[in-house]
């Protein structure tokens, strides 16, 4: 009987020693990887192809005159995302940044149907002043409120 008690105490002691080792895996997990996994279902409604900056758009929003450098006198700057799939109900918008600071969000778009063929989605920044300010810019496309792809460009 004494040896059974001793085995139970030893087993209990070993279990107590093992608990911190088991917890260690969760203490040192990669938070960025966990966030990506959590956001996967939220942004998985769109499959992106190429995303480019352009001076114009053609039929079906196809990008024209792709570039990452624009003049201060440019009337409109476009970011065009080629998508291979968009699920109905998916929302998208673009957030524009100058020197790392957000300054404008585009209108929110919502897919009214499933888009199963490649299609182009465009967002644009209009020059409402005499000229755009010079600087380093970027634009991030958000899907269902979550940031997905980012493009950088310069205005000089």
N, C-alpha and C positions, 0 to 999 in steps of 0.2 A: 504494500500500500504506500509506504514511504517513497519507493522508487517511482510510482506513478505520480505522486505529488511533485517530486523532483523534476520529472519529465514535463509536467504541466508548467512549472515555474520556468524551466529552461526554454520551453516553447514560447511562453509569454514574453520572456526577456528577448529572445531572438526576433519575435514579431515587433517589439518596441524598437529594436535596433534597425529593422528593415523599413519601417514607416518613413523615416526621413529620406532614405535612399529612393523609395518609391515616389515621394513627393518632389524630389529633386528634379525629375524630368519635367514636371509642370512649372517649376520655378524658373527654369532656364529655357523655356520654349521661346520661339521667335515671334514676338508680337506682330511684326509686319506680315508674316506668313499667316498668322491667325486672322488678321483683319482681311487679308486677301481672300481667305477661304470663306469668311463671313459675308463678304461683299459679292462673292461669286454669284449667288442666286439673284442678287439685286441688279447686277450688270450683265448677267448672262443672256439677257433678252436681245442682245445685239452682237453680231459677229462683224468686226471691222476688217476691212482690207486696208488700202493705202489711205493716209490722211495727209493732205497737202495744203499749203497756202497758195493763193492764186490772185491775180489781178482781175479776173473775170470768170463768168460761168457761161456755158453754152446750153444746148438742149439737154433736158433731163438733169440739169445742175452739174454737168460735167465741167471740171476745172479747166480754165484757159489761162495761158501764160503763168505757169507755176513758177513761184519765186519765194525766197525768204527775205528779200530786201525790197522795201517799198519807198517811194518818194513821199515827202511831206504833203505834196499836192494831190496824192492819190484820192480819188473820190470815194471808193469803196474797197475794203480789203476782205477777202473771202477765206474761210477755212472750209475745205470740202472733204467729207469723209465718205469713202466708198464702203458700203456695207454689203455683206453677203446674205444677211438675214436680220430682220427686225420683227419681233413679236408684236401683235396688236396690243395696244394699250401702253406700250413702252413710251416713256417721256425722255426727251433730250433737250439740253440747252448748252450754250457756250458761255464761258466766263472769260473775259478779256482782262489781261494784266499789263501794266506798264511799270517797268523797273521793279517787278516782283509784287506790286500792289494791285489788287483787283479794282477795276473802275467801271465795268459795265457787264451786265448779263444780257444775253440775247433773249428773245421771246422763247417760251417753252413750246416745243413741238410734241404732239402725241400721235403715234402711229394709229391710223384708223382701221388698219387691217394687217395681216401677216404679210411681210415682204420677203419672199423666198428667193427671188432673183436678185442679182447684184443691182444696187441702186445708189445714187449719190444723195447725200444730205448736206446742205450748205448752211452756214451761218456767216453773217457778215457784220462788219464794223463800218458805219458810215462816217464820213468826214463832215461833221456839222459846223465846223469852224472854218476859218480861212485856210488853215493847214493843220495836219496832224502834228503833234509834238514829236521831235526826234527822240529816239531812245530804243531800248531793248524791250520787246514785247513778247508775250506768249498768250496762248489761248488753250483752255482745257475744255473738253467736251464731257459733259455730265450725262449719265444714263440713270434714270430713276433716282436722281438726286445724288449719285455717287460719281466722283471723278474717274475718268477712264483714260483717254488719250490726250497728250499735250503736244503742241507744236510751238516752236519759237520762231520769231522773225524780228527784223530790224526796220526802223523807219529812219531815213537819213535825208 
